């Protein structure tokens, strides 16, 4: 079943919506509602073309919606949306490069507009901050986003979509890296900056680390150990005091079976810990199982993007960010016809 056109439209909406949410132009609640409606319409259209719903596909979606009801927390619907996208990507025929191109073009145009608004009119200038890092104070610019980290995080999403959409020559890769170095000069966002370099270089060399899902499990276990092992001052300083913050919130709020809304908007820059504390043990377990089932890594491109997604979660709250999830899910299934234009198995 050919489904490229609807997915091209959806990818452009995801790129625009997440960008507007990252810049506070669109309120988070309104943006989330828009994404839910988008994926609902997309899924209804997909099933109309498929001539009906798949009972097997509805089982994990129903379980995910059941968790929303048990927790009485609509924000947990993201897990159901992930399974919706998985069903579409796993059972439709589509042109992945053209879909990724729609995301990239929409996102890069929006990004340039936001940068221009920041430097010309001071958009979100109040989000600039000065902070202590390791042994000195540094100045970090928001570049028009709600905070410095999100400006580089969105750049990571653009790079992820770019390597799907285009044949990346050394010239394009070098231009991309120089641009990212320029962004880093202003926002000083280390995690996404390092991951962009890894993504670009691994893609250019057609190499990736093996067993991304094993790395996913190890990273999750390591995150949990940060909460239970004695504080290491050197590591804590390297992570800008994140570990002591994790421990203080865990001691204050505890770990619960169900969602704890008091931690939902807390700045805990580790998706594994943030999810455990804010969304509860039940949601976290189902999410981890879902990721292990959904994320396929049979091609070099899929391994690179899954690895970037997993590693970004160690120092950022990225698990439920659809600007990163969309390109990852787009290439995590290899049932679409034809290879990616720069991929090898």
C-alpha positions, -999 to +999 in steps of 0.1 A: +000+000+000+016+033-012+014+059+016+041+084+008+020+115+002+002+114+036+035+107+054+052+136+036+024+159+049+026+145+084+064+148+085+062+185+076+035+191+103+057+173+129+087+194+120+068+226+122+048+218+153+078+206+173+098+237+162+070+260+173+068+242+207+105+245+212+103+282+207+072+287+229+053+302+199+029+273+202+020+262+238+031+227+247-005+215+254-018+229+221+012+213+202+006+179+218-031+181+209-022+190+173+002+160+171-025+136+186-050+148+160-025+145+132-016+109+140-052+100+146-063+113+112-032+097+096-040+063+112-077+065+102-066+072+066-041+044+067-066+019+079-092+031+053-067+023+026-059-010+043-096-018+044-098-021+081-079-022+114-055-049+123-065-067+155-029-075+163-018-039+158-046-026+181-034-047+210-003-026+220-022+006+211-050-005+235-025-014+262-009+021+258-043+038+260-051+017+291-021+031+308-034+066+301-067+057+317-051+041+348-028+071+353-055+096+344-028+115+325-034+124+288+002+132+283+010+095+284-008+090+250+026+094+233+033+057+237+001+049+218+012+073+191+045+055+188+027+023+182+005+040+156+035+051+137+051+017+140+020+001+125+020+025+096+057+023+089+057-015+093+028-022+069+029+006+043+050+012+012+066+046+012+095+066-001+116+073+030+140+098+015+111+120+002+094+119+035+126+128+053+131+156+028+097+171+036+107+171+073+141+186+066+130+214+043+102+225+066+125+223+096+155+241+081+133+270+068+117+274+102+151+271+120+166+299+098+136+321+105+139+315+143+176+324+142+169+356+122+142+365+148+166+359+176+195+381+163+172+408+148+144+411+174+157+391+205+132+363+202+134+343+235+165+364+245+154+360+281+162+323+278+199+330+274+217+319+306+250+319+324+260+288+342+289+271+359+304+242+340+332+221+355+356+249+364+343+281+349+312+302+341+300+300+305+274+320+286+248+301+266+225+316+240+190+302+234+191+312+196+154+319+198+144+286+215+130+280+249+165+270+261+200+265+246+197+227+247+166+226+225+182+247+198+209+220+193+184+192+199+163+204+170+195+207+149+201+170+157+167+161+144+174+180+112+207+162+107+190+129+113+164+136+086+190+150+063+211+118+061+179+099+051+169+124+025+201+132+007+233+116-005+259+130+019+291+138+001+322+149+021+315+185+011+280+184+025+292+167+056+319+193+062+295+222+056+271+206+081+298+202+108+310+237+103+274+250+107+270+229+139+303+243+153+289+277+147+257+269+167+277+253+195+297+285+198+265+302+209+245+275+227+273+254+243+250+223+241+274+194+244+252+162+241+235+170+208+266+187+194+287+155+200+259+133+186+256+154+154+293+149+148+289+111+154+259+109+132+275+128+103+309+109+105+294+074+110+270+081+081+299+093+059+321+063+068+291+039+067+300+026+102+280+023+134+284+007+168+269-028+169+239-039+190+222-005+197+195-023+217+222-036+241+235-001+244+199+010+252+197-015+281+232-006+294+224+031+293+191+025+312+209+004+338+236+030+342+211+058+346+194+038+374+228+032+391+234+069+392+204+071+416+216+042+438+255+043+439+274+069+460+279+103+444+311+106+423+321+143+426+342+142+394+314+127+373+289+150+389+310+180+379+314+167+344+276+164+341+271+199+355+257+187+388+230+165+372+237+135+394+232+153+427+200+168+412+187+133+402+194+120+437+177+150+455+145+146+434+144+109+439+148+114+477+121+141+477+095+125+454+103+088+454+096+062+427+060+053+421+041+027+402+019+053+385+027+088+371+037+116+395+026+149+380+047+169+405+079+158+386+064+161+351+080+196+343+111+191+364+144+197+345+160+163+350+182+159+319+181+122+317+151+106+299+155+073+318+153+089+352+128+116+342+104+089+328+108+067+359+101+095+383+074+114+364+056+087+345+060+058+369+073+023+369+044+009+349+047+033+320+085+030+320+085-008+318+059-008+289+079+019+271+112+000+274+096-032+261+080-012+233+112+003+222+130-031+222+102-044+200+097-014+177+132-002+169+147-024+141+184-019+133+190-039+101+206-012+081+235+011+088+213+042+087+188+028+112+216+018+136+231+053+134+198+070+141+187+046+168+221+050+185+218+088+184+183+086+199+193+063+227+224+082+237+207+116+236+184+103+263+213+100+288+217+137+293+185+151+277+147+143+280+143+132+244+124+098+246+090+113+237+102+140+213+086+133+179+111+154+160+137+127+169+113+098+170+098+104+135+130+099+115+141+070+138+109+051+132+109+060+095+141+039+090+138+014+118+116-008+096+130-021+063+097-032+046+096-001+024+104-007-012+139+002-023+170+010-002+177+044+011+197+063-014+228+062+008+222+031+028+237-004+028+226-034+048 
